[in-house]
Amino acid sequence: MAKILIVEDDLTFCTILEGFLGKKGHEISIQHTTSKGIAALVHNTYDLLLLDYRLPDGNGLDVLSSMFENGLQIPAIIMTSFNDVRTAVRAIRSGAFDYITKPVNPDELLMVITDALGRYTKSTKKTHTLTGFISGNSLGSQKLNEHIELVSPTDMSVILQGESGTGKEYASRAIHMKSKRANKPFIAVDCGALSKDLAASELFGHVKGAFTGALSDKKGQFEAADGGTLFLDEIGNLSYEVQVKLLRALQERSIQPVGSTRQVPVDVRIITATNDDLLSSINNGNFREDLYHRLNEFKIQLPALRDRGKDLAMFIEHFITLSNAELGRNVKTLSPEVLAIFERYDWPGNLRELKNVIKRMVLLSKTEIADTDCLSEEMTLALNDFRWSSDLDLKALNESNERALIEKTLITVKYNKSMAARLLNIDRKTLYSKIEKYKIE
């Protein structure tokens, strides 16, 4: 039995499909718009998608694109009333498993579904649950992955700390999908985007007439996430008053909607994220210390992209795949010159910046190999710096000497890293970082 999501706006056709596939032992879920189909993918897991090409607010490829954007790998079959070869080609290029035309032949549909599910291996299902979170192989990534695996099965509150663009929301989704709450809602809230006046209403809800503009009762994000996980991004931006209410909600496991006197029980796991060190905010009087300790049952530091060494190639390949699916392109790789620039670039925007740079290159590339002519102005400047310094680079010379010394020391002590660190007068963490940086085997 497979769990199948059908996104189709023809109600009669939906009923026919639900009855036919239900008799074959499949569990069917139905949505009638693109937006609701995308939302269903966020909150549930499926084994197969049946997507109508033309929908009221978009098309089936929008759902497919969102699926890839979130790192899901689910076989998708596109259905359309228009026997258009160009549509078929676009669907397949966008990552669809297959394409069928209406009126659908039941035997043909069943054959395609069986074929799709037969190729849906266990390894693919494992990837599908990670919601876009890529496990790297660098030392920083290994530590991150270890911590996620360790804390996910628990109900501990987690603080994710890292620079902007390091993938904190993806990490939070990975924790949720590996937890016992995986089949319950995952709600993400950007606290930085909440206005000071409406933050409490957004989180805890309000009753009709609670303030000007409150024309009806509204459930807050805590109630929406009941039973699941609530991810609060940029938690440090919440006002002091809302911090007080948040602390009480966590302590009492209940919330009080704005303007109401009743308490609403909620069962929510909290994951928070911040670019800043909350301890500094505590010292400055901008963040409550008691709330910090309530949230900080387990802290995970997300490494910057520049510190993830050999993971860069993995992320490049991943973002090329996503961009091809979203834009209907067929770029295979980046040119060696571009790769050299990427390795030397500092990536201040981390994974978010890398994703945007590659998306732009995939869109502009006229061949299967994206070259330097597709780079943005910022990256072009990095290219000019690279060319100018290729023959005379003091930093590269120093790094070459440092690598040679580390290799010689390791050989001398027969790769006893503790002894090597002592001889080099550095700590073990620094030594491991340099071993990874210089790719010393």
BELZINOR-V377237 format. One record per residue. SS is DSSP state (hx for helix, st for strand, lp for the rest). Layout:
ss={SS:SS}
This chain:
ss={lp:lp:st:st:st:st:st:lp:lp:lp:hx:hx:hx:hx:hx:hx:hx:hx:hx:hx:hx:hx:hx:lp:lp:lp:st:st:st:st:st:lp:lp:hx:hx:hx:hx:hx:hx:hx:hx:hx:hx:lp:lp:lp:lp:st:st:st:st:st:lp:st:st:lp:lp:st:st:hx:hx:hx:hx:hx:hx:hx:hx:hx:hx:lp:lp:lp:lp:lp:st:st:st:st:st:st:lp:lp:lp:lp:hx:hx:hx:hx:hx:hx:hx:hx:hx:lp:lp:lp:lp:st:st:st:st:lp:lp:lp:lp:hx:hx:hx:hx:hx:hx:hx:hx:hx:hx:hx:hx:hx:lp:lp:lp:hx:hx:hx:hx:hx:hx:hx:lp:lp:lp:lp:lp:lp:lp:lp:lp:lp:hx:hx:hx:hx:hx:hx:hx:hx:hx:hx:hx:hx:hx:hx:lp:lp:lp:lp:lp:st:st:st:st:lp:lp:lp:lp:lp:lp:hx:hx:hx:hx:hx:hx:hx:hx:hx:hx:lp:lp:lp:lp:lp:lp:lp:lp:st:st:st:st:st:hx:hx:hx:lp:lp:lp:lp:lp:hx:hx:hx:hx:hx:hx:lp:st:lp:lp:lp:lp:lp:lp:lp:lp:lp:lp:lp:st:lp:lp:hx:hx:hx:hx:lp:lp:lp:lp:st:st:st:st:st:lp:hx:hx:hx:lp:lp:hx:hx:hx:hx:hx:hx:hx:hx:hx:hx:hx:hx:hx:lp:st:st:lp:lp:st:lp:lp:lp:lp:lp:st:st:lp:lp:lp:st:st:st:st:st:st:lp:lp:lp:hx:hx:hx:hx:hx:hx:lp:lp:lp:lp:lp:hx:hx:hx:hx:hx:hx:hx:lp:lp:st:st:st:st:lp:lp:lp:hx:hx:hx:lp:lp:lp:hx:hx:hx:hx:hx:hx:hx:hx:hx:hx:hx:hx:hx:hx:hx:hx:hx:lp:lp:lp:lp:lp:st:st:lp:hx:hx:hx:hx:hx:hx:hx:hx:hx:lp:lp:lp:lp:lp:hx:hx:hx:hx:hx:hx:hx:hx:hx:hx:hx:hx:hx:hx:hx:lp:lp:lp:lp:st:st:lp:hx:hx:hx:lp:lp:hx:hx:hx:hx:hx:hx:hx:hx:hx:hx:hx:hx:hx:lp:lp:lp:lp:hx:hx:hx:hx:hx:hx:hx:hx:hx:hx:hx:hx:hx:hx:hx:hx:hx:hx:hx:lp:lp:lp:lp:hx:hx:hx:hx:hx:hx:hx:hx:lp:lp:lp:hx:hx:hx:hx:hx:hx:hx:hx:hx:hx:lp:lp:lp:lp}
